[in-house]
Amino acid sequence: MDIDLVQYGQIISKVDTLEKEVGEMKADLKVLLELANKSKGGFWVGMTIASMIGGVIHFFAERFVR
């Protein structure tokens, strides 16, 4: 079984490059997950405020528009 040292070196180089890229992707995913978790709270607060405003408008519309 013959092993071509040049091809072996190229494969090792590619593996090293891929490992570096995967590490960078993991870091990017962690940042994206943190941002997504932060925005979830803001989304629900916004939905709550919009719902309350809609309820107040509905209340006054039922009482005074008829």
C-alpha positions as CSV (number, residue, x, y, z in Angstrom):
1,M,0.0,0.0,0.0
2,D,1.6,3.2,-1.2
3,I,0.9,6.5,0.5
4,D,1.5,9.6,-1.6
5,L,3.0,12.1,0.9
6,V,2.0,15.1,-1.1
7,Q,-1.7,14.1,-1.2
8,Y,-1.5,13.2,2.5
9,G,-0.1,16.7,3.3
10,Q,-2.9,18.3,1.2
11,I,-5.5,16.3,3.1
12,I,-4.1,17.3,6.5
13,S,-4.1,20.9,5.3
14,K,-7.7,20.7,4.3
15,V,-8.7,19.1,7.6
16,D,-7.0,21.8,9.5
17,T,-8.7,24.5,7.4
18,L,-12.1,22.8,7.9
19,E,-11.6,22.5,11.7
20,K,-10.8,26.2,11.8
21,E,-13.9,27.1,9.8
22,V,-16.1,24.8,12.0
23,G,-14.8,26.5,15.1
24,E,-15.6,29.9,13.6
25,M,-19.1,28.7,12.7
26,K,-19.7,27.5,16.2
27,A,-18.8,30.9,17.6
28,D,-21.1,32.6,15.0
29,L,-24.0,30.3,15.9
30,K,-23.6,31.1,19.6
31,V,-23.8,34.8,18.8
32,L,-26.9,34.2,16.6
33,L,-28.6,32.2,19.3
34,E,-28.0,34.9,21.9
35,L,-29.5,37.5,19.6
36,A,-32.5,35.3,18.9
37,N,-33.1,34.7,22.6
38,K,-32.9,38.5,23.3
39,S,-35.3,39.3,20.5
40,K,-37.8,36.7,21.7
41,G,-38.4,38.7,24.9
42,G,-38.8,42.0,22.9
43,F,-41.2,40.3,20.6
44,W,-43.5,39.1,23.4
45,V,-43.4,42.5,25.1
46,G,-44.4,44.2,21.8
47,M,-47.2,41.7,21.4
48,T,-48.5,42.3,24.9
49,I,-48.4,46.1,24.4
50,A,-50.2,45.8,21.0
51,S,-52.8,43.5,22.5
52,M,-53.5,45.9,25.4
53,I,-53.8,48.9,23.0
54,G,-56.2,46.9,20.9
55,G,-58.3,46.0,23.9
56,V,-58.5,49.6,25.0
57,I,-59.5,50.7,21.5
58,H,-62.1,47.9,21.4
59,F,-63.5,48.9,24.8
60,F,-64.0,52.5,23.8
61,A,-65.3,51.6,20.4
62,E,-68.0,49.4,22.0
63,R,-69.0,52.1,24.5
64,F,-69.0,55.2,22.3
65,V,-69.3,54.4,18.6
66,R,-72.8,52.9,18.6
